[in-house]
Amino acid sequence: MQFLGDPTLLALQLKTGFSDLVFRTRDEVRSGGEGGFGRGVASFSENAVGGTFFAIGKVAKSVAITVDALVTNEFTSRHLKPRELDARKRPKHVFSGIVLGTKFFGRELVFGVAGTIGNPYRSAKRGNVSSLAKGVASGVGGLVVAPFVGCFGMVAISAEGFGATFKYLELSDIDARCRPAR
């Protein structure tokens, strides 16, 4: 189920977004816009569109983590490993999502290239042939898998930035008057 992201949350957000688009907009049109106008569209963009981007990000993140786990073993260095998918600052909008995603992609490529040298070196220190073969296999596998993990990680972080942008579109009530009373 982790591979699918969170489908129940996505279904709830889609239902809320579409129903608010229809019913809130209908109520706003009927009332003549007295309580504000555009809340249905704002709810739709926040829930349906933003929720879809968050779901895409969760699926891409779980794919990246799963693919990365296939080639990670005890000879894989933790020093150069990008940590953006697990413990990172969240993007607040589209542009920070794209920047952080691109950085993750670049770091993952550097990590894959460094693993082709580092993994066999660390495994050769053990002194037996089986560990050397395991180190070479994980190094070459990491080089092959790094672009895929980087792409999926970049999609995950960028999609999260897109989803966060739609959270900014939430409209709230203004409780203060715009001008003083006469």
PyMOL commands that set and color helices and strands:
alter all, ss='L'
color gray80, all
select helices_A, chain A and resi 2-4+7-30+39-71+94-124+129-168
alter helices_A, ss='H'
color red, helices_A
deselect
rebuild
show_as cartoon
